[in-house]
Structure formats: structure tokens, C-alpha cells
């Protein structure tokens, strides 16, 4: 149960819509490398981290920086279920 959208520049608005679907699904992993996600899309990533069944999330090589990273760090404080999280090569 893996969703792989690597290399598809879906951007922030699509990631917000996708987040709602992922939170209602049985997906265990989401590969979102190089999807043109910026700071604005990090709230949707955080929602996935805290409200879905995902145990693996890869959002490396996107365009979020310090503000987006803070949103993601806060998701960990809220009790996300991820066992693997990759976010290297962003603009932080």
C-alpha cells in the first residue's frame, strides 16, 4: 500500500486535496519526492503525519524551508505515527 508520486510537480493545492484522501485511506507509505511542495503545503503533510495510517513519508527534494519544517516538527510533537521520515534536500 504505497503511493508513489515522485517527480510529479503536483504542488501545494494538489497536496492539500491528496492529504484528505490519504487520511481516509489504508496507505502505509507515501513517496512525494520532487513534487514541488513549498511551505504552504507543509500543513497538509503534517495532517498526513498525524491523521493517517502512514508509517513512511518521503518528501525529499521539495521546496519547503524553515517555516514548513517548523510545521512538520510540530506534527511530531502532536504524536505522528511515522517510523520513517525523509525530508532532505529542501531549501532550509
N, C-alpha and C positions, 0 to 999 in steps of 0.2 A: 504494500500500500504506500506507494511513493509517487509524489507529483514532481516531475522534473520540467521546469520551465527555463532552464539555464540558457542564456544567450538570447532570450526573447525580451526586448525592451518594453515590457508592459507598463512600467511607470507606476506612479503613486495612486492614481484613480483606480486602475485595474487591481492593484494590490489591496485596496480597501474593499472592493467588491469580492475579491477572491478570499479575503480573510473571513468574511461571513460564511462563505461556503465551506471553507476548511474547518471552521469551528463546529460545523454541524456534520462533519464527515467522520470517517474512521481512519483517515490518513495517519500514518505514523511518521512520515518524513516529507519534507518539502525542500527541494533543491531550487533555490532562487538566485543563483549566481548570475551576475551581469544582466540584471533585469531593470536597470535604470530607476532604482528605488532611492529616493532622497530622504532628507529629514522628515518631510511631510508624510511619507509612507511608513515611518517607523512606529507610529501609533497602531497601525494595522498589524505590523509584525509583532508588536507587544501583545495585541489582542490574541493573535495566534499562539503566542508563547504561554499565555495564562488560561485561555479558554478552549483549547483544542486538545486532541489526543496526541499531538506531535511529540515525539521523543528526539527527533533530529531536525534541525533547521540550519540550512546553509544559505546565508545571504551575503557572501563574499563578493567583492568586485562590483559594488554598487556605488552610490553617490552620497551616502549619508555621512555626516560629520559628527561633531561634538554634541550638538543638540539631539540628534537622533540616537546617538549612543547613550545619552542620559536616559532617554525614554526606554530603551532596551534594558539598561541596568535596573531601572525601576521595576520592570516586569519580573526580573529575577527576585527582587525583594518581595513581590506580591505572591510568590510561590509558583513559578512556572515549572512544568514537568519535563523540560528538555534534559536529555542526558548528553547530547552532542549539539554544540552550537558553534558555527563558524561565521566570522564576520570580518575576516582580514581584507586588506586592500580596499578599504573605503577611504574617504577623504579626511579622516580625523587627523 
